[in-house]
Amino acid sequence: MLSRLADLNGHNDPYFDRAPEKLVLEGYRRMIAGFETGSIAPWELSWSLYEALLGEVEAPRAITDMTRFVRALRKCASCPLRAFPFGAHHVSREECLALGLVAGLQHDDKDTASLCAGAMSCPLRCGELARAAAPLAETLARLDHTLLPIPRRAIEDIIARSQRPATVH
């Protein structure tokens, strides 16, 4: 897990308070919670967030794109999908990779987007996952909600940290 994504990204601003990052991160968290619990409450919270940040007219398209992305991710994921509670100012490996994938697609950083998709899914499905994330990235960009770019080295560091064996003392 990475507690200071903003530090690796080179930004000191309130990263998690930016609307674009909040839409992806909190949308991911709430969708995952809805699928895991079978409760509609997290999905209703997603809807409320998207409507508050995007308005009644634009929210339906963006929430549909997020839902399709999370469904594809659940199908393609190579490991269990972890998420912090709503509003947490930390990110799990998967949350960071989801942010990196959407940001990479928005900034036409194909290498970083591919790295994120490959780290989240099996090799045969990483293209499918990237294609599922593309409409979300495009919709948010069209609505002037472009995520900050996440450097490839930050993503590589997160992947490397998650592959290190645990040390028990």
Buried (B, 14 or more C-beta within 10 A) or exposed (E): EBEEBBEBBEEEEEBBEBBBBBBBBBBBBBBBBBBEEEEEEBBEBBBEBBBEBBEEEBBEBBBBBBBBBBEBBEEBBEEEBEBBEBEBBBBBBBBBBBBBBBBBBBBEBEEBBBBBBBBBBEEEBBBBBBBBBBBBBBBBBEBEBBBBBBBBEBBEBBBEEBEEEEEEE
